[in-house]
């Protein structure tokens, strides 16, 4: 597949496109990255430097490659820092789908997480809810983001499935941990089924893990949902296990690249 990935980028470490591009390439896809920021490192370090790319410049990059929109199979977006950038995304999705009606838009509505809360401007949830998610073919919120976007408590797995389907009929919902202290779950939701996979809980927040999960989901859109979710869960568990075992500050994507293609761990999804 040909994938445009519009996300942030860092020189040191793995978040945004710096967590997404290599794994999608390792799975055999052509990936065309478009950057929204170009930082030295992610912002949970004590300091960082680098420019935020102006929405007009992001639009110029996309416009310059519009000749290839008919070849795009997946358009993936992650963190968006402003409503103006969301307008660029909105326009680009429409142009890509006009050039190739079979192209998929995968929207990761990056807002925050249960550990740190929201790390975006207060207007961004409405931008996702009202402008971009209605255009999306699939969304990839974490459990906390889904609750925020739908204004519901999501007390059960059924609640979570229903909430996701109220936004989009295809979704990957990550970081489902409210129902047990021992496992962490992910849901792969399609119009016909909802599958849950659970892995042992490893604890803590790993920066970039959500970006990696979304990238794997986007890159495996051509696979059956059960195979996709099993593979995704195995890769995420194996790589985060290495992070925990060695107390790493970043995802070891290059070192663990074989786990992206062929995870050691296998988890069986179950219908819900």
N, C-alpha and C positions, 0 to 999 in steps of 0.2 A: 504494500500500500504506500501511497504518498500522503504524508502527514504534515500539515502546517501546525506548529506548536508556538503559540503566542503566550509568552510568560516572561518572568524576570530572569536575570542571569547573574551569577556571581563568579568571580575569578577563583576564589578559594572556597572549596566545599561543594555541597550538593543540595541546592534547593531550586525550585522553579525549573527553567529549562536546563539548568546544570544538573538536575536530578532526573530529567525526563528524556532528553534527547538521546543520550548514549544507550539507555535500556531499550528504547524503541528501535534504535539502529541495530542493537545486538539481537533483537528478535527478527531482524531481516527487512526492516522497512526503510524507505527513503524519508528522511525527516528534514523539513525546512524550518529552522528556528527563526522566530521574530522576537526581538527583545523589547521589554517594556522598561526595564532598568538595567544598568550595567554596574553592579556594586562590587566592591572588593570582596565582601563576604556577607553572610546574612546578618540581619539586624539584631539578633539575640546575643551577638558578641558585644564586648564593651564599646567598640568603635567600629565604624565602617566609613568608606568613602565611595564616591562615584556618582554618575549622573542618572537622574530619572529622565527617560526618553520622552520628549514632548509628544502628545497624541498626534500632532500634525506630522511629526517625523515617522511615527509608527505607521500612520496612514500612507505616507509617501513610500515606505518600503513595501507595503502590501500592494499599493497601486502599481509600483514598478514591476511586480511579479504577477500582475493580474493576467498576463498572457498564459500563465500556467494554471489558472483556476479550474479549467476544465479537466485537469489531471489530478485534482485534489480528491482524495478518498475520505480523509478525516481532517477537520479543523478543530484543534484543541485549544482551549483557553483556560488560564489559571488566574492568578492574582491580578486584579485590576485596581489601580490606585485612584482612579477618578471616574466620574460620570462621563467626562469627555472621551476617555479611552473606551468606555463601554459603547459610546456612539460609533466609534471606529469599528468595534467588533460587530455591532448590529449591522452596519453597512456591508462589512466584509462577508458576513454569513449570507446575506441576501445575494451578493454578487457571485459568491462561490456556488450557491445552489442554483442560480440562474444559468451558470456555465455548466454545472454538472448536478442535475437533480438527485442523483444517487449519493452525493457527498453527505457525510454525517457531521453534525456539529456536536462535539462533546464539551460540555460546560462544567468546569469545576468551580462552584460558587465559593471561592475562598473568602471567608469572613473571619474565622477564628477557630478556637477549639475549647474544650472543656477545661483545659489546664490554665490558659492565659486569658480566656474570654475573647472579645472582639479586638482585632488589630487593624481595622479599616475604618474609614469615615462613616458617620452614622447614616449617610445617604446610600451607601453601597448595597445593603440588603434589599432595599426597594428597587435599585437598578437591576439586580439579578432577578428579583421576583417578577417585576413588571415588564422588563425589556428583553433580557437575554434568555432566561429559562423558557419562556414561551416559544423561542426559536429553536431550542435544543432538541436533538434527537436522543440524547442521554445526558444525565447529570451525575456528579460524583461528590455529593456533600458528605462530610462526616456527620455523625449522629447529632452532635451539638448544633451544627449549621442547619440541619434539616428541621430540628425543633424550632430554631429561631425563624427560619423562613416560613414555616407553616403555623407558628404560634401555638404549638401543641406540646404536651409534656412527653409523649412517646414512652408510655410506661410499659408497653409490651412490644414484642416483635411484630404482632399484627398491626399495632398502632403505627409502627415505623413503616411498614409496607404501604399501608393506606396513605400515610402522609406523603411518602415519596411519589406514589401514583397520582396524588392530587396535583403534583407539580409536573411530572413527566412520566411516561409509561415505561421508560428504560432508565435504570439507575444503578449505580454502585453506592451503597451506603457503608461507610467505614467507621471504625472506632465505636462499635456497638458494645458497650461494657456495662450498661446500667443494670443488667439483669443478673449478673454473677460477678463475684470477686476473683474467680479463678480463670475465666476465659475472656477472650476478646473476639467479637464477631464481625462479619461482613455480610451484607446482603447483595445479591445480584438479582435485579428485578427486571423482568421483561413483560410484555403484554400478556403472555400466556402462563407465566410461572414466577415464583419468588423462591430463591434458594439462599439458605443460610449456611455459612461455614464458620466454625469456631476453632480457635487455636489457643494454646496455653497463654495466659497473660504474662507478658514480660516486664510490664511496668514502665512508667515514665513516658515522657514525650520525646520522640526522636524527630528533630527538625528535618523536613524534606521527605518524611515517610509518606505523607499524604500525596505529595507530588509524584512520588514513585508509583504509588498504587494507581493513581489516575492514569499515568503514562502506560502502565501495563494493561489496564482495562481498555484504553483507547487502542492500543496496538493489537489487542486480541479480539477486536470486534467481529472478526470473521470466524471465530471459533464458537462452538456450542457453549451455552452459558455455564453448564456444569464443569466442562473442561477448563474454561476460562477462570472460573472462581477457584477451582482446586489449584491450578497453576499459580494464580495470583497469591493465594493464601500461603502456599508453600514458599514461594520466593520471598514474600514479605517476612514470614516467620524466620526463615534461614538467615536473611541479611540482618534483621534486627537482633537476632540471637548473637551474631558476631559483634555487633555494636555493644550489646550488654556484657558479653563475656570479656571483652577487652577494654571496656569503658572508653569507647571511641567518641570523639566529638562530632564526627561526620559519618555518613553512610559510605561504606567501603565498596563503591560500585565497580570500580575497575578490578580490584582484587577479587571480588566475588562475582565477576561477570558470568561465570558458568552457571551460577545459581539463578540468574535471570532467565536463562534458556532451559535449564533442567534442574529444578529445585530438588534438594535431597528429601525434604519433608513432603508428605502427601496428606491432604485433609479432604474428607469426602463431604461435599455439600448435601444438605437435606432439604426437601421441600417444606415450605411453611405456609 
